[in-house]
């Protein structure tokens, strides 16, 4: 991890691949489509890299079908309906996340979630893990007209928290997270290497720091 510290007045997190390892349930929905069509399930390792890229990417990985395919809309709906009822069957917090959030709470550091996951799914997942009672703000992919990498979701969260963007840190596992933080002029843009992003690509993101485990986050924070 690079030497970097930041006087933060709040921390915002991506959800999938940063706080929650949701790949098993997302892969399960993709494999459900395969099984319904008489195809053998794919290994989680084959589908895991697509977990941060939405239903279209997972459907493409599972069935080789793109959004222009005439059956894509029906397949997407089938995927989403299955995932809606199985979104917390096998999903877990990444190791160290619970302790990291407890430490932020103990230090009275406000934190929130900004995700591209639609609210239909976000609400269930955050409630399952008890985040909804602890976060200052939860912004989903359909909360606003734009999703990441557009800066609007992060700026919306900053306004709700009443903290200047320059005093906020954003943490995520995808290049879109770093792009959104830069576009919103956040004070710190932090990548995680344990999520779904390609580790080889991390240097090109130009994040301020890269976390190899959640416990490293608090070492970056200067508490006011």
N, C-alpha and C positions, 0 to 999 in steps of 0.2 A: 504494500500500500504506500502511495506517495505521501511525503510529509506535507500535510495541509491541515490547517485549523481555521475555524470560522466562528465568529461571534453571532450565533443564530438566535432569533427570537421566535422561531418555529420551524418545524420540519414537516414536509409533505412527502408521501410515499406513493409509488405505484403499488398495485395490488398483486396481480398474478406475476409470479417470477421474482417478486421482491419481498413481499410479506408472506404470501400463500403459495405453496407448491400445488397448483391446481392441475398440473399436467396429467395426473392419473385419471381424473374425471373427464377432462377434455378429450384425452385419448380414448377413454371409454365410450364417449359419444361417437367418435369417429369409427371405432371398431364396431359399434352397434350398427352403423350403416353397412359396414362390410358383412357382418353376420346375417343381417336381414336379406342380403343378396347372395348368400351361400359362400362367402369368401372367408378365409381364415383370418383371425385377428392379427394385426401387426404388433410387433414388440413396442413397449412404451418408449424405448430408446429411439425407435424410428420416428415416432410422432412427437416426442418431447420438444425438438427444436422449433416446432410450429405452434407451440402453446401460446405464445404472445402475439400471434399474428391473426387471430380471429377464426371464425367458422370457415370462411372461404379457403384459407390456407390448410386447415385441417381436413376439409372435404377433398381438396386437391391432393393432399398427401395420401389420404385413405383410398380414394377412388380414381384419381387421375382426371378429375372433372373440374373445369374452370367455370367462372361465373357466366360465360357466354353459352354454356351448354343448356339446351332446352329443359333439362330436368333439374338444373341447379337450384332454382327457387324452392322447389318441393323438397329437395335434399337438405337445403339449409334449414327449412322449417322443421323437418324431421330431426335434424341434428340438435337444433335449439330446444325443441320440446323434450327430447330425451335428456339433454344436459340440465334443463330446468329442474327436473325431478331427481337428478343425480349429482348436483353440483358440489355436494359436501360428503359424498359417500367415501371417497378415498383421499380427498384433499387434506393437507396438513400444513401447519406453519413450518417454514424453514427453521432448522435447528438454530436456536439463539434468538429468534425473533421475539418470543414471549418475554425473555429476560431483557432484551433491548428496550422494548416498549415499557416494561415495568420501571426501568431506570429513567426513561424520559419522564414518566409520570411522577416518579419520586423527586425529580429535579424541577417539576412544574414546567416542563418544556411542552408547549402545545404542539400537537401533531394532527395531521389529517391525511386523507387518502384522495388521490386524483387518478382515476383509472379510465381506460377506454372501454371497459366492460359495461354493458348496458345495465341500467338500474334494476331491471327485472331479475338479473342474476347477482348484481352487486349487493343488493339489500339482503338477500338470503345468506350470502357468504359472510358478510360483515357481521350479521346477527349471529350466525353460527359460531363465530370466533369471539363474540362479545366486543367487537370493535365499535359498534354503533353507539354504545353508552360511554365511550371513552374519547372518541375523536372530536375535534372541533368542527370538522367539515368533511363531507364525503361528496365528491364530484364524480359522476359516472359519464360514460361515453355519450349518453343522450341527454345529459342535463342541459347542455347548451347546443347551439347550432353547429359548433365546431368541436372536434376532439383533437388530442395530441397527434402530431407535433405542433398544432396551432397553439399559441400561448393563452387563448381565452380561458380554458379550464383552470390553469394555474393562477391567472390573474383574478378569476372569480373566487378561487379559494383564498387568495391573499386578501382580497377585499372583505370577505366574510370574516376572516380572522383578525382584520384590522391591523395587519402587519404589512409594512412596505415590502415589495418583492425583493429589494436588495438585502433585506434582513432575513430572508427565508432560504432554506435548503430544500432541494428536491432530490429524491433518491429513486432510481429505477434501473431496470435490467435491459432496456432496449434503447437503441440510438434515438428513437422518437422522444424518449424521456429527456435526454440531454438536449436535443434540439428545442423542445418545448421550454425547458428551463432557461436556455439562452435567449430564446425569443421573448420570454416574459421578463428578462433581465433579473433573474433570481441571483442572489448573492453566491450561491454554490450549487453546482450540478454534479451529483455523485452517481457513479455507476456501480452495479454489483456484478461480480464475476460468477456468483453461484446460481444465477437465474437461468433464463432460456437464451440469452444472447450468445453469439459466437465469441468465445474468449479471444480468438485471433483478431477479431475486429475491434476490440475494446480500445486499443491505442488511437484508432482513427476517430473515435468519438470525441476526443479531447475533453473528457470529464476532468473536474478538478481533483478527483481522487477515485480510486476503485476499491470497493470493499470486497474482501474475499470471504468474509463472514459477518453476520449482523452485529456481533459484539464489537466490531471495530468502529461502528458509527460514533459512539460516545467519545472516542478518543479524538474525533475531529471537532467536537463541539466545545467552544468556549462559552460557558454559562454566564449570562449577564448578572 
